[in-house]
Amino acid sequence: MSLDDGVAAVLFDMDGLLVDTEPLWTVAEHELAASLGSRFTPDIKAAMIGHGIDTALPLMLSMLGVPDADPHAAGWFLLTRTAELFGEPERIVPMPGAVALLDAVAAAGIPTALVSSSFRMLMDPVLVAIGRDRFTVTVAGDEVSLRKPHPEPYLTAAKLLGVDPARCVVLEDSEAGARAGLDAGCATILIPSFPAAMVSSAATRARVLSSLHEVTLSLLDELVTQPRDAVAPRDTVG
């Protein structure tokens, strides 16, 4: 197989996929719910996984039974409180297999992107913890017009890297994120971080694995070269 036949880039989600930050988000979400006189539940968390704050927050407020709460104040609380938690020493922990996979991809000379619905103020502490130099480009949630599950973040990353989305592999931990990757036209691996993420239609078009340890260079090449259902990008960037 020539270099031109294999994977051109690997596009990584952040929260729940490379770093175990979802517990930190959950702390802030519990605190927000309590401040609104309600209770944050696992069902609400499962529904929010993989969404950007612009789609996750209205969903959260609705499921909390407070749809009329001020979304701007609630969103600012979540962002600033989570940023505080991200900034605490040793709170950001790589997921099992994350660093080894990033290093293997880099050693093979394959470009990488970190693509998250989290805003830059949250991405930067993660980059400090996991290594900014491990990524060729990064795309934060406040640097695109539409966040996951829209494909724009992954299309933006592919454009920045100068590669065809069809030769990219997206790694995600949520169905919403997997849908973004698939709709961008990328081969997609779903490694669910939440039991409820082992779901439905998006997963049927993604390769579902149980751990980053199962991701190999040969699998990445296989996913972009094997025949698969045509997945046309739902939108384009620029």
N, C-alpha and C positions, 0 to 999 in steps of 0.2 A: 504494500500500500504506500503510495506517495504521500508527502506532506499535504499536498493539495486535496487528497481524498479524505483525510481524517478530520477530526474536530478542529475548528478554527479558533474557538474560544470557549471558556467555561464561565458561566454567569451565576454567581452565588447570591442567594438570599442571605440575610444577616440574622435577625432574631429567630431563635429556635432552630436554625439550621447550622450556622457556624459557631454561634455563641449562645449560652444558656441565659438569655436576658429576659425571657418571658416571666420568670418569677418576680423580677424587678418591676416589670410593667404591672403584674398582678397586684403587687403591694399598692401601687399608686391607684389602680382601679378600685380596689377595696376601700381605700381612703376616700376617693371621690364619691363612691356609692354611699358610704356612711355619712359624708357631709350633706348629701341630698336626702337623708332619711330613709335610705333603702339598703339592700344587701346584694352584694356581687356574688354570683353563683357560677359553678363550673359550666352550666349551659350557656350563660352569657359569654364566658370566656371562649368557649368552643365556637360560638357564632362569630366572634370578633377576630379570631386567629387569621392572619394573612391579609387583613384589610388595612388600608391606610387610615389615618385618623379621621379623614373627612367622611369616610363611609362607616368606619367602626364606631365612631362616637354617637351618631344618631341612632344606630342600632342598639348601642349600650343604653342610652337614655330611654329609648322606647321599651326595652326589655326590663329596665329598672322601674318602669311605671311612672317616669317623670319626663315625658316627651317635650314638655314646655320649659324645661330647664334651659338656662342660657348656654348655648353650645360653645360660644367663644370663651366664656369663663371656664367652662368645664374642660375644654380642649387645652387652654393655657395651663390649667392646674395639672393635667396629665403630663404635658410635655415638661414643665419645669420640675415637677416632683420626680419624674422618671430620670431626668437629667441629673438631679441631685444624687439619686441612687446609683446611676451609672458612674458617677465621679468618685464614689467611695472606693477606697483601696481594695483591690482583689475581689470586687463584686462581679466583674465581667469574667466569665469562665468559658473557655473554648469547649465546644461539644466534642465527645470522643471521636477521634479520627480526623478532626478538622485540620489541624496544623499539618499532619502527615500528608493529607490529600493536597492541601495547598502547595506544599513543598514538592510533591511529586509532579503536580501539574507544571509548576515553575521550572523544575529540572528538565521537563520534556519540551520547554520552550513554548508552551501554549499560553497565550494571553488570558488574563482573568479580569473579571469585573465584580465589584461588590454592588449589589442592586437592592435597595431597601426602601420600604415605605416610611421608615423612620427618618426624621428630619436630620439635617447636618449636625445640629447640636447634640444629637444622640449617636450619630455615626462616628464622629471624631474620637470619642473616648474608646469605642470599640476598635478603631484602627490603631490607636495607641497600644491597646492590650494585645491585639492579635498580629500587628505588624503592617503598617501602611505600605511597605515595600512589597508585600505579597500580592498587591493588586495593581494591574495596569491602569485601570480607570475605576472611578467610583461614581455612583448615581444615588443621591439621597432623595427622600420623598418630597422635599420642598424645592427640588431642582427640576421637576417635571410638572406639566399642567394637570395630568391625570395619573393617579396612583393605582397600584394593584387593587382589584383584579384586572384593570385595564392593561393592555400590553405595552403602553408607551414607555414605561421604565426600561423594559428589556429591549425594545426597539432603539431607544436612546443609547443604551450601552453598546449594542451592536454597531450603531452608527459611529460612536466615538472610537471604537476599535477598528472601524473600517472593514468589517466582516459581514458576510451574508448570515442573517438570522438562522437560515436553514442549516448552517454548519456550526451552530452554537448549541451547547447543552446547558440548560437551566437546571439548577438544583434548588429545590424548595421543600419547605416543611408543612405547607398548608395547601388545601384545595384552591383557595383564592389565588395564591401565588402560582400554583401549577397552571391554573387557567390563564394567567397573564403570560406565562412562558409559552404555552401551547398556542394561544391566540397571536403571539408574536411570530409564530412559525418555527419556534425552536424545539428540538428534542428536549424532553423534560423528564427529570427524575424527581419523584416525590418521596421524601423520607419523613413521614408524619411525626410531629413532635407532640401531638395531642391525639388521644384515641379517636375522637370524633372527626379527626382529619382523614381517617381511613374511609373515605366516602366516594360515592357516586361517580358522575359522568366524567369529571376532569381526570380522576384517577385512572379511568379505563383507557385513556390515551397517553398516560404517563407511565414510566417504569417505576413501580412502587418497590422500595427497598426498606429495610429495617434499620440501617445504620450507614454512616459515611464510610465505615470500614469496607463496605461492599462495593464502593465505587472504585473502579480501576481504570487505567488509561485505555485498556483494550475495550472496556464497556463504553467509554465515552466515544471512541472511534466507531464502535458498532452502531451506536444509536444514531449517528449522523449519516451512516452509509447504508444501513439496512432499509429496505422498502418499508414505508409507513404511510398511513393515511395522510393525504395532503392537508396541511394546516396552514391556510393562507392568513397572513397578518390581518387583523381586524381594522388596523389603522396604520398610518405611516407617520413618520416624524420628519419635519423639515423638508 
